[in-house]
């Protein structure tokens, strides 16, 4: 006769209590191990000890449970390493980062020209009395900051309609830059032409690739051919100076008016509201008051459950993940790079200790900054 479900569940509860008691004992032993390693100047990770444990568990597991048992004990050991790492850093003093003070900036760099959305992001964060150096490309903005020609750079990171901006992520992965702030700007794309142009005769529309993507439905319905250009503001400037009356551009309303263009459609984007988040970055690790977000990037080991094991660390440290972006970065031979944001402040010792723990044993790891967001 089958047992009553309630009776079975009572037995499960009893086993769970035993598991919890044994788990607690194991974690206490791990702390003893940490104390010994600290006293004898030994690292948290030691040789192939972890693999030895997993091999022993697999061999001892009953038929059909070898893989599941290996997963369980891998998780237990990952938790153990997190607790040991926390013990290692209890007395460690972390240097305080420099303060990010927008008022102290002298020159800011961004892509495009007057009227660009990036300029609006500069003004929103730094005010309208700071000199702005315009660059023709994203890499040129980074070069200005790296050469000391600008204190900070502004680049778009992601858009609410088309997602992340791959070129910016590539630059973050390939250069020693720190994110100091995030600025959110509402994007209102319009379709504009020269005053004498008949919209029915337009064949090609120029703008930044992401802007064209955000207006793809409008362009397709009108039968216009999208043409990639360096920047929305530069596209408007080009249309203004062109003698070709069969072209138009996607740009902001302010940019169209600034260049004396005729606005044919003032809401050309496929979706509204439409926002772009811009990063403010510098060569220095500078943190604003009340910074609440930390950003890192790292490569995921080519092993089963590699990303899952990394994410376990966040749960053990009680840290909240805000965003995960997976990118294949140029020059990394198709290796997947994870860009990850989580709640925290570097001035919190446990967060700084967690960062030490996170980067240990990784082939590629980059700390990208501790920042807040300006809405």
Secondary structure, DSSP 8 states (H G I E B T S, - for coil): ----HHHHHHHHHHHHHHHHHHHHHHHHHHHHHHHHHHHTT--SS-TTHHHHHHHHHHHHS-TT-HHHHHHHHHHHHHHHHHHHHHHHTTT------EE--GGG--EEEEES-TT-HHHHHHHHHH-TTSEEEEESSHHHHHHHHHTTS-SEEEEEEEETTTEE-HHHHHHHHHS--EEEEEEEEE--EEEEE-TT--GGG--EEEE-HHHHHHTHHHHHHHT-EEEE-S-HHHHHHHHHH---TTEEEEEEHHHHHHTT-EEEES--SSSSS-EEEEEEEESS-EE-TT--EEEEEEE--SSTTHHHHHHHHHHHHT--EEEEEEEE-TTSTT-EEEEEEEE--TTSHHHHHHHHHHHTT-SSEEEEEEEEEE-
